[in-house]
Each structure stands twice: as structure tokens, then as C-alpha cells.
């Protein structure tokens, strides 16, 4: 049985004209990947998503943007 959220996502995908399969899980996966790309600690993300094992979160790292030229050093944020 579909939840209200699942129905809303299904309707939004249809209205947007998205041909690919997109579900609540797709949104969760996108959220997790984006958070990791933005430097959120994997243990923090594990807690946010409610996973008991960090190995479950590690699966999101395989689709991360791994362009190291976009990484910034924490030293760049210092006002020295």
C-alpha cells in the first residue's frame, strides 16, 4: 500500500514529465549523496538516516562527485 508521501512523489514525477523511475528512496539517496559531497561526516549522516551500520551509508559514496579539484582545504577558511 502506498503512503501519502509515496503518492505525492509519484504524482510530482508524473507532472514534471520525468521518464525515469523516481521514488521516495531516490530522494533519500540523492539527499545522502549530496550531503556527503558537501562534506557532512559519514557518521552524522548515518544518524540522520537512522542506519544502524555505517556500511549501509558507504554505498552512497560510489556515486559521489569525486572531482578533487573542487575540494577546499579547511585552511582556506582561516582569516590569517
BALOBA-1460 file (C-alpha; in Angstrom, 3 decimals):
// residues 80
<rec num="1" residu="x" x="0.000" y="0.000" z="0.000"/>
<rec num="2" residu="x" x="1.334" y="3.455" z="-0.928"/>
<rec num="3" residu="x" x="1.737" y="6.127" z="1.722"/>
<rec num="4" residu="x" x="0.636" y="9.712" z="1.178"/>
<rec num="5" residu="x" x="4.253" y="10.710" z="0.584"/>
<rec num="6" residu="x" x="4.768" y="7.960" z="-1.979"/>
<rec num="7" residu="x" x="1.631" y="9.064" z="-3.843"/>
<rec num="8" residu="x" x="2.746" y="12.703" z="-3.759"/>
<rec num="9" residu="x" x="6.199" y="11.843" z="-5.138"/>
<rec num="10" residu="x" x="4.668" y="9.665" z="-7.843"/>
<rec num="11" residu="x" x="2.322" y="12.489" z="-8.867"/>
<rec num="12" residu="x" x="5.110" y="15.100" z="-8.813"/>
<rec num="13" residu="x" x="7.317" y="12.902" z="-11.007"/>
<rec num="14" residu="x" x="4.481" y="12.448" z="-13.485"/>
<rec num="15" residu="x" x="3.617" y="16.175" z="-13.543"/>
<rec num="16" residu="x" x="7.269" y="17.071" z="-14.049"/>
<rec num="17" residu="x" x="7.423" y="14.787" z="-17.066"/>
<rec num="18" residu="x" x="10.275" y="12.727" z="-15.654"/>
<rec num="19" residu="x" x="10.538" y="9.493" z="-17.606"/>
<rec num="20" residu="x" x="12.976" y="7.752" z="-15.266"/>
<rec num="21" residu="x" x="11.816" y="5.875" z="-12.191"/>
<rec num="22" residu="x" x="11.879" y="8.221" z="-9.197"/>
<rec num="23" residu="x" x="10.662" y="7.252" z="-5.734"/>
<rec num="24" residu="x" x="10.962" y="8.352" z="-2.120"/>
<rec num="25" residu="x" x="14.078" y="6.190" z="-1.973"/>
<rec num="26" residu="x" x="15.507" y="8.114" z="-4.954"/>
<rec num="27" residu="x" x="15.102" y="11.349" z="-2.978"/>
<rec num="28" residu="x" x="16.707" y="9.775" z="0.094"/>
<rec num="29" residu="x" x="19.645" y="8.541" z="-1.999"/>
<rec num="30" residu="x" x="20.091" y="11.968" z="-3.616"/>
<rec num="31" residu="x" x="19.977" y="13.645" z="-0.206"/>
<rec num="32" residu="x" x="22.613" y="11.313" z="1.223"/>
<rec num="33" residu="x" x="24.923" y="11.669" z="-1.767"/>
<rec num="34" residu="x" x="24.656" y="15.467" z="-1.747"/>
<rec num="35" residu="x" x="25.324" y="15.626" z="1.981"/>
<rec num="36" residu="x" x="28.471" y="13.512" z="1.585"/>
<rec num="37" residu="x" x="29.642" y="15.655" z="-1.353"/>
<rec num="38" residu="x" x="29.190" y="18.729" z="0.841"/>
<rec num="39" residu="x" x="31.461" y="17.279" z="3.490"/>
<rec num="40" residu="x" x="28.978" y="16.001" z="6.064"/>
<rec num="41" residu="x" x="30.627" y="13.398" z="8.258"/>
<rec num="42" residu="x" x="29.503" y="9.889" z="7.319"/>
<rec num="43" residu="x" x="28.703" y="9.098" z="10.979"/>
<rec num="44" residu="x" x="26.445" y="12.175" z="11.201"/>
<rec num="45" residu="x" x="24.675" y="11.109" z="8.017"/>
<rec num="46" residu="x" x="24.314" y="7.598" z="9.431"/>
<rec num="47" residu="x" x="22.467" y="9.032" z="12.423"/>
<rec num="48" residu="x" x="20.322" y="11.363" z="10.294"/>
<rec num="49" residu="x" x="19.162" y="8.475" z="8.115"/>
<rec num="50" residu="x" x="18.715" y="6.124" z="11.054"/>
<rec num="51" residu="x" x="21.048" y="3.380" z="9.868"/>
<rec num="52" residu="x" x="22.494" y="1.044" z="12.482"/>
<rec num="53" residu="x" x="25.576" y="0.199" z="10.413"/>
<rec num="54" residu="x" x="27.880" y="2.684" z="8.656"/>
<rec num="55" residu="x" x="28.356" y="0.129" z="5.854"/>
<rec num="56" residu="x" x="24.833" y="0.972" z="4.709"/>
<rec num="57" residu="x" x="25.849" y="4.622" z="4.259"/>
<rec num="58" residu="x" x="29.076" y="3.726" z="2.457"/>
<rec num="59" residu="x" x="27.052" y="2.574" z="-0.557"/>
<rec num="60" residu="x" x="26.236" y="6.239" z="-1.255"/>
<rec num="61" residu="x" x="29.921" y="7.072" z="-1.710"/>
<rec num="62" residu="x" x="30.139" y="5.179" z="-5.014"/>
<rec num="63" residu="x" x="28.052" y="7.824" z="-6.816"/>
<rec num="64" residu="x" x="29.670" y="10.868" z="-5.224"/>
<rec num="65" residu="x" x="31.283" y="13.536" z="-7.363"/>
<rec num="66" residu="x" x="34.934" y="12.689" z="-6.884"/>
<rec num="67" residu="x" x="36.405" y="15.756" z="-8.627"/>
<rec num="68" residu="x" x="39.165" y="16.562" z="-6.153"/>
<rec num="69" residu="x" x="39.868" y="19.904" z="-7.849"/>
<rec num="70" residu="x" x="36.651" y="21.179" z="-6.218"/>
<rec num="71" residu="x" x="37.788" y="20.296" z="-2.708"/>
<rec num="72" residu="x" x="38.846" y="23.117" z="-0.442"/>
<rec num="73" residu="x" x="41.252" y="22.977" z="2.422"/>
<rec num="74" residu="x" x="39.986" y="23.986" z="5.869"/>
<rec num="75" residu="x" x="42.993" y="26.310" z="5.951"/>
<rec num="76" residu="x" x="41.381" y="28.401" z="3.205"/>
<rec num="77" residu="x" x="38.645" y="29.379" z="5.663"/>
<rec num="78" residu="x" x="41.085" y="30.819" z="8.208"/>
<rec num="79" residu="x" x="41.415" y="34.587" z="8.415"/>
<rec num="80" residu="x" x="45.160" y="34.804" z="8.815"/>
